[in-house]
């Protein structure tokens, strides 16, 4: 047998998978990636304190307090002022 008689081999496994199954696999992986990304986003928001104002609003919605609701800007000013006056252990 000479080299001219040998036909190149083409992987058959890939061509045997239907396009519908390939799309289903991509959708399943995409869902896992979205869930993983959402978890990472939640963790970083909690770690950095980005969700503090949302927690403040949720607390104020369930508890009636006589003080007016703070704007987000005023909330962060007060939070940083309170942290400077009485520092707690934190990462940074």
ROZARO-913468 format. One record per atom (N, C-alpha, C, O): residue number from 0; x, z, y; atom name; residue in one letter. Coordinates in nm, 4 decimals. Layout:
BEGIN
+-----+----------+----------+----------+------+------+
| seq |        u |        w |        v | atom | type |
+-----+----------+----------+----------+------+------+
| NUM |        X |        Z |        Y |   CA |    A |
...
+-----+----------+----------+----------+------+------+
//
This chain:
BEGIN
+-----+----------+----------+----------+------+------+
| seq |        u |        w |        v | atom | type |
+-----+----------+----------+----------+------+------+
|   0 |   0.0825 |   0.0000 |  -0.1167 |    N |    X |
|   0 |   0.0000 |   0.0000 |   0.0000 |   CA |    X |
|   0 |   0.0883 |   0.0000 |   0.1249 |    C |    X |
|   0 |   0.1787 |   0.0826 |   0.1375 |    O |    X |
|   1 |   0.0630 |  -0.0887 |   0.2129 |    N |    X |
|   1 |   0.1394 |  -0.0930 |   0.3369 |   CA |    X |
|   1 |   0.0607 |  -0.0235 |   0.4474 |    C |    X |
|   1 |  -0.0572 |   0.0082 |   0.4316 |    O |    X |
|   2 |   0.1277 |  -0.0010 |   0.5581 |    N |    X |
|   2 |   0.0623 |   0.0680 |   0.6702 |   CA |    X |
|   2 |  -0.0532 |  -0.0121 |   0.7282 |    C |    X |
|   2 |  -0.1432 |   0.0461 |   0.7887 |    O |    X |
|   3 |  -0.0532 |  -0.1429 |   0.7117 |    N |    X |
|   3 |  -0.1602 |  -0.2260 |   0.7639 |   CA |    X |
|   3 |  -0.2898 |  -0.2096 |   0.6861 |    C |    X |
|   3 |  -0.3967 |  -0.2383 |   0.7401 |    O |    X |
|   4 |  -0.2843 |  -0.1640 |   0.5600 |    N |    X |
|   4 |  -0.4028 |  -0.1480 |   0.4763 |   CA |    X |
|   4 |  -0.4741 |  -0.0158 |   0.4999 |    C |    X |
|   4 |  -0.5893 |   0.0000 |   0.4596 |    O |    X |
|   5 |  -0.4083 |   0.0785 |   0.5639 |    N |    X |
|   5 |  -0.4662 |   0.2121 |   0.5826 |   CA |    X |
|   5 |  -0.5533 |   0.2114 |   0.7071 |    C |    X |
|   5 |  -0.5075 |   0.1777 |   0.8163 |    O |    X |
|   6 |  -0.6777 |   0.2486 |   0.6898 |    N |    X |
|   6 |  -0.7666 |   0.2567 |   0.8059 |   CA |    X |
|   6 |  -0.7571 |   0.3963 |   0.8672 |    C |    X |
|   6 |  -0.7431 |   0.4944 |   0.7942 |    O |    X |
|   7 |  -0.7645 |   0.4066 |   0.9985 |    N |    X |
|   7 |  -0.7553 |   0.5387 |   1.0613 |   CA |    X |
|   7 |  -0.8753 |   0.6243 |   1.0215 |    C |    X |
|   7 |  -0.9874 |   0.5750 |   1.0096 |    O |    X |
|   8 |  -0.8496 |   0.7524 |   1.0014 |    N |    X |
|   8 |  -0.9578 |   0.8431 |   0.9635 |   CA |    X |
|   8 |  -1.0217 |   0.8996 |   1.0890 |    C |    X |
|   8 |  -0.9539 |   0.9390 |   1.1839 |    O |    X |
|   9 |  -1.1505 |   0.9023 |   1.0869 |    N |    X |
|   9 |  -1.2276 |   0.9546 |   1.1993 |   CA |    X |
|   9 |  -1.2975 |   1.0818 |   1.1510 |    C |    X |
|   9 |  -1.3609 |   1.0801 |   1.0454 |    O |    X |
|  10 |  -1.2876 |   1.1902 |   1.2247 |    N |    X |
|  10 |  -1.3566 |   1.3115 |   1.1808 |   CA |    X |
|  10 |  -1.5060 |   1.2864 |   1.1703 |    C |    X |
|  10 |  -1.5683 |   1.2396 |   1.2656 |    O |    X |
|  11 |  -1.5629 |   1.3168 |   1.0568 |    N |    X |
|  11 |  -1.7031 |   1.2895 |   1.0316 |   CA |    X |
|  11 |  -1.7894 |   1.4098 |   1.0662 |    C |    X |
|  11 |  -1.9071 |   1.3932 |   1.0979 |    O |    X |
|  12 |  -1.7338 |   1.5307 |   1.0610 |    N |    X |
|  12 |  -1.8138 |   1.6520 |   1.0805 |   CA |    X |
|  12 |  -1.8828 |   1.6527 |   1.2159 |    C |    X |
|  12 |  -1.9985 |   1.6936 |   1.2258 |    O |    X |
|  13 |  -1.8140 |   1.6083 |   1.3202 |    N |    X |
|  13 |  -1.8724 |   1.6107 |   1.4538 |   CA |    X |
|  13 |  -1.9892 |   1.5126 |   1.4649 |    C |    X |
|  13 |  -2.0910 |   1.5425 |   1.5273 |    O |    X |
|  14 |  -1.9735 |   1.3974 |   1.4046 |    N |    X |
|  14 |  -2.0789 |   1.2978 |   1.4157 |   CA |    X |
|  14 |  -2.2008 |   1.3335 |   1.3309 |    C |    X |
|  14 |  -2.3090 |   1.2790 |   1.3531 |    O |    X |
|  15 |  -2.1851 |   1.4244 |   1.2338 |    N |    X |
|  15 |  -2.2970 |   1.4623 |   1.1481 |   CA |    X |
|  15 |  -2.3881 |   1.5659 |   1.2147 |    C |    X |
|  15 |  -2.5022 |   1.5837 |   1.1722 |    O |    X |
|  16 |  -2.3399 |   1.6331 |   1.3168 |    N |    X |
|  16 |  -2.4215 |   1.7319 |   1.3875 |   CA |    X |
|  16 |  -2.5119 |   1.6579 |   1.4843 |    C |    X |
|  16 |  -2.4658 |   1.5770 |   1.5648 |    O |    X |
|  17 |  -2.6398 |   1.6860 |   1.4757 |    N |    X |
|  17 |  -2.7336 |   1.6152 |   1.5626 |   CA |    X |
|  17 |  -2.7173 |   1.6607 |   1.7078 |    C |    X |
|  17 |  -2.6787 |   1.7750 |   1.7322 |    O |    X |
|  18 |  -2.7455 |   1.5749 |   1.8023 |    N |    X |
|  18 |  -2.7356 |   1.6133 |   1.9442 |   CA |    X |
|  18 |  -2.8245 |   1.7320 |   1.9783 |    C |    X |
|  18 |  -2.7893 |   1.8127 |   2.0643 |    O |    X |
|  19 |  -2.9382 |   1.7436 |   1.9129 |    N |    X |
|  19 |  -3.0295 |   1.8545 |   1.9402 |   CA |    X |
|  19 |  -2.9653 |   1.9883 |   1.9024 |    C |    X |
|  19 |  -2.9808 |   2.0873 |   1.9740 |    O |    X |
|  20 |  -2.8931 |   1.9909 |   1.7893 |    N |    X |
|  20 |  -2.8255 |   2.1144 |   1.7487 |   CA |    X |
|  20 |  -2.7116 |   2.1481 |   1.8442 |    C |    X |
|  20 |  -2.6879 |   2.2651 |   1.8742 |    O |    X |
|  21 |  -2.6408 |   2.0451 |   1.8923 |    N |    X |
|  21 |  -2.5335 |   2.0703 |   1.9882 |   CA |    X |
|  21 |  -2.5883 |   2.1290 |   2.1167 |    C |    X |
|  21 |  -2.5280 |   2.2204 |   2.1731 |    O |    X |
|  22 |  -2.6998 |   2.0793 |   2.1636 |    N |    X |
|  22 |  -2.7612 |   2.1315 |   2.2861 |   CA |    X |
|  22 |  -2.8087 |   2.2744 |   2.2638 |    C |    X |
|  22 |  -2.7923 |   2.3596 |   2.3512 |    O |    X |
|  23 |  -2.8674 |   2.3014 |   2.1473 |    N |    X |
|  23 |  -2.9116 |   2.4377 |   2.1170 |   CA |    X |
|  23 |  -2.7967 |   2.5364 |   2.1179 |    C |    X |
|  23 |  -2.8105 |   2.6488 |   2.1662 |    O |    X |
|  24 |  -2.6838 |   2.4942 |   2.0647 |    N |    X |
|  24 |  -2.5662 |   2.5801 |   2.0638 |   CA |    X |
|  24 |  -2.5183 |   2.6070 |   2.2062 |    C |    X |
|  24 |  -2.4827 |   2.7198 |   2.2403 |    O |    X |
|  25 |  -2.5176 |   2.5024 |   2.2890 |    N |    X |
|  25 |  -2.4750 |   2.5200 |   2.4282 |   CA |    X |
|  25 |  -2.5692 |   2.6128 |   2.5034 |    C |    X |
|  25 |  -2.5245 |   2.6949 |   2.5835 |    O |    X |
|  26 |  -2.6983 |   2.6007 |   2.4785 |    N |    X |
|  26 |  -2.7954 |   2.6877 |   2.5454 |   CA |    X |
|  26 |  -2.7750 |   2.8324 |   2.5021 |    C |    X |
|  26 |  -2.7804 |   2.9237 |   2.5845 |    O |    X |
|  27 |  -2.7515 |   2.8531 |   2.3724 |    N |    X |
|  27 |  -2.7288 |   2.9890 |   2.3232 |   CA |    X |
|  27 |  -2.6029 |   3.0481 |   2.3847 |    C |    X |
|  27 |  -2.6029 |   3.1640 |   2.4262 |    O |    X |
|  28 |  -2.4963 |   2.9704 |   2.3912 |    N |    X |
|  28 |  -2.3728 |   3.0195 |   2.4529 |   CA |    X |
|  28 |  -2.3920 |   3.0430 |   2.6022 |    C |    X |
|  28 |  -2.3405 |   3.1402 |   2.6574 |    O |    X |
|  29 |  -2.4657 |   2.9547 |   2.6667 |    N |    X |
|  29 |  -2.4914 |   2.9713 |   2.8099 |   CA |    X |
|  29 |  -2.5676 |   3.0991 |   2.8379 |    C |    X |
|  29 |  -2.5399 |   3.1680 |   2.9361 |    O |    X |
|  30 |  -2.6640 |   3.1314 |   2.7521 |    N |    X |
|  30 |  -2.7388 |   3.2562 |   2.7689 |   CA |    X |
|  30 |  -2.6498 |   3.3773 |   2.7546 |    C |    X |
|  30 |  -2.6633 |   3.4748 |   2.8285 |    O |    X |
|  31 |  -2.5582 |   3.3708 |   2.6587 |    N |    X |
|  31 |  -2.4650 |   3.4830 |   2.6410 |   CA |    X |
|  31 |  -2.3718 |   3.4957 |   2.7601 |    C |    X |
|  31 |  -2.3410 |   3.6066 |   2.8037 |    O |    X |
|  32 |  -2.3268 |   3.3824 |   2.8130 |    N |    X |
|  32 |  -2.2385 |   3.3856 |   2.9294 |   CA |    X |
|  32 |  -2.3100 |   3.4424 |   3.0511 |    C |    X |
|  32 |  -2.2520 |   3.5196 |   3.1275 |    O |    X |
|  33 |  -2.4356 |   3.4043 |   3.0690 |    N |    X |
|  33 |  -2.5131 |   3.4569 |   3.1820 |   CA |    X |
|  33 |  -2.5311 |   3.6079 |   3.1671 |    C |    X |
|  33 |  -2.5168 |   3.6823 |   3.2641 |    O |    X |
|  34 |  -2.5624 |   3.6527 |   3.0464 |    N |    X |
|  34 |  -2.5799 |   3.7957 |   3.0232 |   CA |    X |
|  34 |  -2.4492 |   3.8713 |   3.0470 |    C |    X |
|  34 |  -2.4493 |   3.9796 |   3.1054 |    O |    X |
|  35 |  -2.3403 |   3.8149 |   3.0024 |    N |    X |
|  35 |  -2.2098 |   3.8777 |   3.0231 |   CA |    X |
|  35 |  -2.1761 |   3.8823 |   3.1726 |    C |    X |
|  35 |  -2.1300 |   3.9846 |   3.2233 |    O |    X |
|  36 |  -2.1992 |   3.7718 |   3.2418 |    N |    X |
|  36 |  -2.1736 |   3.7682 |   3.3860 |   CA |    X |
|  36 |  -2.2602 |   3.8669 |   3.4623 |    C |    X |
|  36 |  -2.2146 |   3.9284 |   3.5587 |    O |    X |
|  37 |  -2.3854 |   3.8823 |   3.4196 |    N |    X |
|  37 |  -2.4750 |   3.9786 |   3.4846 |   CA |    X |
|  37 |  -2.4247 |   4.1208 |   3.4644 |    C |    X |
|  37 |  -2.4306 |   4.2033 |   3.5556 |    O |    X |
|  38 |  -2.3752 |   4.1488 |   3.3445 |    N |    X |
|  38 |  -2.3212 |   4.2821 |   3.3174 |   CA |    X |
|  38 |  -2.1981 |   4.3115 |   3.4003 |    C |    X |
|  38 |  -2.1821 |   4.4220 |   3.4519 |    O |    X |
|  39 |  -2.1114 |   4.2131 |   3.4130 |    N |    X |
|  39 |  -1.9909 |   4.2302 |   3.4944 |   CA |    X |
|  39 |  -2.0285 |   4.2507 |   3.6402 |    C |    X |
|  39 |  -1.9712 |   4.3357 |   3.7083 |    O |    X |
|  40 |  -2.1251 |   4.1727 |   3.6882 |    N |    X |
|  40 |  -2.1707 |   4.1855 |   3.8280 |   CA |    X |
|  40 |  -2.2277 |   4.3243 |   3.8518 |    C |    X |
|  40 |  -2.1968 |   4.3860 |   3.9537 |    O |    X |
|  41 |  -2.3114 |   4.3761 |   3.7595 |    N |    X |
|  41 |  -2.3696 |   4.5098 |   3.7738 |   CA |    X |
|  41 |  -2.2592 |   4.6144 |   3.7782 |    C |    X |
|  41 |  -2.2615 |   4.7028 |   3.8639 |    O |    X |
|  42 |  -2.1627 |   4.6058 |   3.6871 |    N |    X |
|  42 |  -2.0552 |   4.7039 |   3.6798 |   CA |    X |
|  42 |  -1.9756 |   4.7073 |   3.8092 |    C |    X |
|  42 |  -1.9473 |   4.8149 |   3.8618 |    O |    X |
|  43 |  -1.9394 |   4.5912 |   3.8606 |    N |    X |
|  43 |  -1.8603 |   4.5869 |   3.9838 |   CA |    X |
|  43 |  -1.9400 |   4.6388 |   4.1038 |    C |    X |
|  43 |  -1.8850 |   4.7077 |   4.1897 |    O |    X |
|  44 |  -2.0701 |   4.6057 |   4.1098 |    N |    X |
|  44 |  -2.1533 |   4.6567 |   4.2199 |   CA |    X |
|  44 |  -2.1620 |   4.8097 |   4.2152 |    C |    X |
|  44 |  -2.1561 |   4.8756 |   4.3190 |    O |    X |
|  45 |  -2.1758 |   4.8653 |   4.0958 |    N |    X |
|  45 |  -2.1816 |   5.0111 |   4.0822 |   CA |    X |
|  45 |  -2.0464 |   5.0737 |   4.1143 |    C |    X |
|  45 |  -2.0393 |   5.1768 |   4.1811 |    O |    X |
|  46 |  -1.9409 |   5.0118 |   4.0670 |    N |    X |
|  46 |  -1.8067 |   5.0649 |   4.0899 |   CA |    X |
|  46 |  -1.7716 |   5.0673 |   4.2381 |    C |    X |
|  46 |  -1.7141 |   5.1644 |   4.2872 |    O |    X |
|  47 |  -1.8059 |   4.9611 |   4.3084 |    N |    X |
|  47 |  -1.7711 |   4.9515 |   4.4497 |   CA |    X |
|  47 |  -1.8743 |   5.0174 |   4.5412 |    C |    X |
|  47 |  -1.8492 |   5.0329 |   4.6607 |    O |    X |
|  48 |  -1.9887 |   5.0560 |   4.4877 |    N |    X |
|  48 |  -2.0901 |   5.1225 |   4.5688 |   CA |    X |
|  48 |  -2.1832 |   5.0280 |   4.6416 |    C |    X |
|  48 |  -2.2568 |   5.0704 |   4.7307 |    O |    X |
|  49 |  -2.1815 |   4.9009 |   4.6056 |    N |    X |
|  49 |  -2.2652 |   4.8025 |   4.6743 |   CA |    X |
|  49 |  -2.4143 |   4.8283 |   4.6555 |    C |    X |
|  49 |  -2.4953 |   4.7864 |   4.7381 |    O |    X |
|  50 |  -2.4506 |   4.8962 |   4.5489 |    N |    X |
|  50 |  -2.5924 |   4.9199 |   4.5211 |   CA |    X |
|  50 |  -2.6435 |   5.0495 |   4.5847 |    C |    X |
|  50 |  -2.7582 |   5.0876 |   4.5611 |    O |    X |
|  51 |  -2.5626 |   5.1168 |   4.6633 |    N |    X |
|  51 |  -2.6026 |   5.2445 |   4.7235 |   CA |    X |
|  51 |  -2.7243 |   5.2299 |   4.8141 |    C |    X |
|  51 |  -2.8147 |   5.3133 |   4.8099 |    O |    X |
|  52 |  -2.7273 |   5.1256 |   4.8953 |    N |    X |
|  52 |  -2.8406 |   5.1080 |   4.9867 |   CA |    X |
|  52 |  -2.9689 |   5.0784 |   4.9102 |    C |    X |
|  52 |  -3.0758 |   5.1269 |   4.9471 |    O |    X |
|  53 |  -2.9590 |   4.9993 |   4.8042 |    N |    X |
|  53 |  -3.0771 |   4.9707 |   4.7214 |   CA |    X |
|  53 |  -3.1290 |   5.0982 |   4.6561 |    C |    X |
|  53 |  -3.2501 |   5.1181 |   4.6471 |    O |    X |
|  54 |  -3.0383 |   5.1849 |   4.6102 |    N |    X |
|  54 |  -3.0802 |   5.3137 |   4.5532 |   CA |    X |
|  54 |  -3.1446 |   5.4025 |   4.6601 |    C |    X |
|  54 |  -3.2420 |   5.4730 |   4.6334 |    O |    X |
|  55 |  -3.0889 |   5.3979 |   4.7807 |    N |    X |
|  55 |  -3.1461 |   5.4743 |   4.8921 |   CA |    X |
|  55 |  -3.2900 |   5.4280 |   4.9206 |    C |    X |
|  55 |  -3.3795 |   5.5106 |   4.9388 |    O |    X |
|  56 |  -3.3114 |   5.2965 |   4.9243 |    N |    X |
|  56 |  -3.4460 |   5.2444 |   4.9498 |   CA |    X |
|  56 |  -3.5420 |   5.2823 |   4.8379 |    C |    X |
|  56 |  -3.6572 |   5.3168 |   4.8642 |    O |    X |
|  57 |  -3.4958 |   5.2763 |   4.7128 |    N |    X |
|  57 |  -3.5812 |   5.3144 |   4.6002 |   CA |    X |
|  57 |  -3.6163 |   5.4621 |   4.6066 |    C |    X |
|  57 |  -3.7294 |   5.5004 |   4.5768 |    O |    X |
|  58 |  -3.5217 |   5.5440 |   4.6446 |    N |    X |
|  58 |  -3.5476 |   5.6874 |   4.6583 |   CA |    X |
|  58 |  -3.6493 |   5.7146 |   4.7690 |    C |    X |
|  58 |  -3.7416 |   5.7945 |   4.7529 |    O |    X |
|  59 |  -3.6302 |   5.6469 |   4.8806 |    N |    X |
|  59 |  -3.7217 |   5.6669 |   4.9932 |   CA |    X |
|  59 |  -3.8625 |   5.6164 |   4.9613 |    C |    X |
|  59 |  -3.9602 |   5.6692 |   5.0144 |    O |    X |
|  60 |  -3.8740 |   5.5160 |   4.8763 |    N |    X |
|  60 |  -4.0059 |   5.4645 |   4.8392 |   CA |    X |
|  60 |  -4.0824 |   5.5635 |   4.7531 |    C |    X |
|  60 |  -4.2054 |   5.5656 |   4.7565 |    O |    X |
|  61 |  -4.0119 |   5.6457 |   4.6759 |    N |    X |
|  61 |  -4.0788 |   5.7413 |   4.5871 |   CA |    X |
|  61 |  -4.0911 |   5.8808 |   4.6472 |    C |    X |
|  61 |  -4.1736 |   5.9600 |   4.6017 |    O |    X |
|  62 |  -4.0114 |   5.9121 |   4.7479 |    N |    X |
|  62 |  -4.0147 |   6.0448 |   4.8104 |   CA |    X |
|  62 |  -4.0469 |   6.0287 |   4.9586 |    C |    X |
|  62 |  -3.9825 |   5.9515 |   5.0297 |    O |    X |
|  63 |  -4.1454 |   6.1014 |   5.0025 |    N |    X |
|  63 |  -4.1787 |   6.0936 |   5.1456 |   CA |    X |
|  63 |  -4.0928 |   6.1939 |   5.2215 |    C |    X |
|  63 |  -4.0913 |   6.3131 |   5.1904 |    O |    X |
|  64 |  -4.0227 |   6.1440 |   5.3199 |    N |    X |
|  64 |  -3.9381 |   6.2274 |   5.4046 |   CA |    X |
|  64 |  -3.9763 |   6.2022 |   5.5491 |    C |    X |
|  64 |  -4.0139 |   6.0903 |   5.5842 |    O |    X |
|  65 |  -3.9673 |   6.3050 |   5.6346 |    N |    X |
|  65 |  -4.0103 |   6.2889 |   5.7741 |   CA |    X |
|  65 |  -3.9151 |   6.2042 |   5.8588 |    C |    X |
|  65 |  -3.9539 |   6.1591 |   5.9666 |    O |    X |
|  66 |  -3.7936 |   6.1817 |   5.8138 |    N |    X |
|  66 |  -3.6976 |   6.1046 |   5.8937 |   CA |    X |
|  66 |  -3.7269 |   5.9552 |   5.8793 |    C |    X |
|  66 |  -3.7738 |   5.9107 |   5.7745 |    O |    X |
|  67 |  -3.6994 |   5.8781 |   5.9843 |    N |    X |
|  67 |  -3.7240 |   5.7325 |   5.9747 |   CA |    X |
|  67 |  -3.6250 |   5.6661 |   5.8780 |    C |    X |
|  67 |  -3.5146 |   5.7155 |   5.8551 |    O |    X |
|  68 |  -3.6676 |   5.5553 |   5.8237 |    N |    X |
|  68 |  -3.5859 |   5.4778 |   5.7308 |   CA |    X |
|  68 |  -3.4675 |   5.4173 |   5.8058 |    C |    X |
|  68 |  -3.4854 |   5.3593 |   5.9128 |    O |    X |
|  69 |  -3.3457 |   5.4305 |   5.7501 |    N |    X |
|  69 |  -3.2261 |   5.3761 |   5.8138 |   CA |    X |
|  69 |  -3.2128 |   5.2272 |   5.7850 |    C |    X |
|  69 |  -3.2488 |   5.1800 |   5.6771 |    O |    X |
|  70 |  -3.1611 |   5.1546 |   5.8822 |    N |    X |
|  70 |  -3.1276 |   5.0147 |   5.8557 |   CA |    X |
|  70 |  -3.0037 |   5.0140 |   5.7664 |    C |    X |
|  70 |  -2.9353 |   5.1154 |   5.7529 |    O |    X |
|  71 |  -2.9758 |   4.8999 |   5.7062 |    N |    X |
|  71 |  -2.8593 |   4.8942 |   5.6170 |   CA |    X |
|  71 |  -2.7306 |   4.9234 |   5.6939 |    C |    X |
|  71 |  -2.6413 |   4.9908 |   5.6425 |    O |    X |
|  72 |  -2.7210 |   4.8741 |   5.8137 |    N |    X |
|  72 |  -2.6017 |   4.8976 |   5.8958 |   CA |    X |
|  72 |  -2.5844 |   5.0464 |   5.9257 |    C |    X |
|  72 |  -2.4745 |   5.1003 |   5.9126 |    O |    X |
|  73 |  -2.6930 |   5.1126 |   5.9659 |    N |    X |
|  73 |  -2.6862 |   5.2558 |   5.9955 |   CA |    X |
|  73 |  -2.6602 |   5.3375 |   5.8690 |    C |    X |
|  73 |  -2.5903 |   5.4388 |   5.8732 |    O |    X |
|  74 |  -2.7167 |   5.2932 |   5.7568 |    N |    X |
|  74 |  -2.6929 |   5.3623 |   5.6300 |   CA |    X |
|  74 |  -2.5443 |   5.3646 |   5.5972 |    C |    X |
|  74 |  -2.4896 |   5.4695 |   5.5630 |    O |    X |
|  75 |  -2.4777 |   5.2473 |   5.6078 |    N |    X |
|  75 |  -2.3361 |   5.2424 |   5.5741 |   CA |    X |
|  75 |  -2.2514 |   5.3207 |   5.6735 |    C |    X |
|  75 |  -2.1523 |   5.3829 |   5.6352 |    O |    X |
|  76 |  -2.2893 |   5.3182 |   5.7993 |    N |    X |
|  76 |  -2.2165 |   5.3997 |   5.8985 |   CA |    X |
|  76 |  -2.2243 |   5.5476 |   5.8627 |    C |    X |
|  76 |  -2.1233 |   5.6181 |   5.8629 |    O |    X |
|  77 |  -2.3450 |   5.5936 |   5.8320 |    N |    X |
|  77 |  -2.3625 |   5.7346 |   5.7975 |   CA |    X |
|  77 |  -2.2896 |   5.7689 |   5.6676 |    C |    X |
|  77 |  -2.2292 |   5.8756 |   5.6569 |    O |    X |
|  78 |  -2.2948 |   5.6802 |   5.5702 |    N |    X |
|  78 |  -2.2277 |   5.7049 |   5.4418 |   CA |    X |
|  78 |  -2.0775 |   5.7178 |   5.4617 |    C |    X |
|  78 |  -2.0159 |   5.8088 |   5.4063 |    O |    X |
|  79 |  -2.0171 |   5.6282 |   5.5400 |    N |    X |
|  79 |  -1.8726 |   5.6355 |   5.5643 |   CA |    X |
|  79 |  -1.8374 |   5.7580 |   5.6485 |    C |    X |
|  79 |  -1.7331 |   5.8200 |   5.6276 |    O |    X |
|  80 |  -1.9229 |   5.7925 |   5.7421 |    N |    X |
|  80 |  -1.8995 |   5.9117 |   5.8233 |   CA |    X |
|  80 |  -1.9038 |   6.0365 |   5.7350 |    C |    X |
|  80 |  -1.8190 |   6.1248 |   5.7480 |    O |    X |
|  81 |  -2.0027 |   6.0439 |   5.6452 |    N |    X |
|  81 |  -2.0135 |   6.1589 |   5.5544 |   CA |    X |
|  81 |  -1.8945 |   6.1663 |   5.4590 |    C |    X |
|  81 |  -1.8452 |   6.2752 |   5.4295 |    O |    X |
|  82 |  -1.8483 |   6.0511 |   5.4107 |    N |    X |
|  82 |  -1.7323 |   6.0496 |   5.3213 |   CA |    X |
|  82 |  -1.6058 |   6.0943 |   5.3931 |    C |    X |
|  82 |  -1.5200 |   6.1584 |   5.3324 |    O |    X |
|  83 |  -1.5928 |   6.0615 |   5.5216 |    N |    X |
|  83 |  -1.4746 |   6.1029 |   5.5978 |   CA |    X |
|  83 |  -1.4756 |   6.2530 |   5.6246 |    C |    X |
|  83 |  -1.3707 |   6.3175 |   5.6251 |    O |    X |
|  84 |  -1.5957 |   6.3086 |   5.6470 |    N |    X |
|  84 |  -1.6075 |   6.4517 |   5.6769 |   CA |    X |
|  84 |  -1.5852 |   6.5358 |   5.5509 |    C |    X |
|  84 |  -1.5132 |   6.6356 |   5.5544 |    O |    X |
|  85 |  -1.6473 |   6.4952 |   5.4397 |    N |    X |
|  85 |  -1.6318 |   6.5707 |   5.3156 |   CA |    X |
|  85 |  -1.5927 |   6.4747 |   5.2028 |    C |    X |
|  85 |  -1.6785 |   6.4269 |   5.1286 |    O |    X |
|  86 |  -1.4620 |   6.4470 |   5.1906 |    N |    X |
|  86 |  -1.4180 |   6.3495 |   5.0900 |   CA |    X |
|  86 |  -1.4388 |   6.4020 |   4.9473 |    C |    X |
|  86 |  -1.4224 |   6.5207 |   4.9192 |    O |    X |
|  87 |  -1.4747 |   6.3111 |   4.8605 |    N |    X |
|  87 |  -1.4887 |   6.3432 |   4.7179 |   CA |    X |
|  87 |  -1.3845 |   6.2610 |   4.6437 |    C |    X |
|  87 |  -1.3228 |   6.1710 |   4.7006 |    O |    X |
|  88 |  -1.3657 |   6.2922 |   4.5179 |    N |    X |
|  88 |  -1.2694 |   6.2125 |   4.4406 |   CA |    X |
|  88 |  -1.3282 |   6.0737 |   4.4203 |    C |    X |
|  88 |  -1.4457 |   6.0600 |   4.3862 |    O |    X |
|  89 |  -1.2489 |   5.9735 |   4.4407 |    N |    X |
|  89 |  -1.2913 |   5.8358 |   4.4244 |   CA |    X |
|  89 |  -1.1704 |   5.7505 |   4.3903 |    C |    X |
|  89 |  -1.0570 |   5.7979 |   4.3963 |    O |    X |
|  90 |  -1.1934 |   5.6278 |   4.3554 |    N |    X |
|  90 |  -1.0829 |   5.5434 |   4.3085 |   CA |    X |
|  90 |  -0.9920 |   5.4983 |   4.4220 |    C |    X |
|  90 |  -0.8718 |   5.4829 |   4.4007 |    O |    X |
|  91 |  -1.0458 |   5.4764 |   4.5425 |    N |    X |
|  91 |  -0.9645 |   5.4203 |   4.6508 |   CA |    X |
|  91 |  -0.9628 |   5.5095 |   4.7732 |    C |    X |
|  91 |  -0.8989 |   5.4763 |   4.8730 |    O |    X |
+-----+----------+----------+----------+------+------+
//
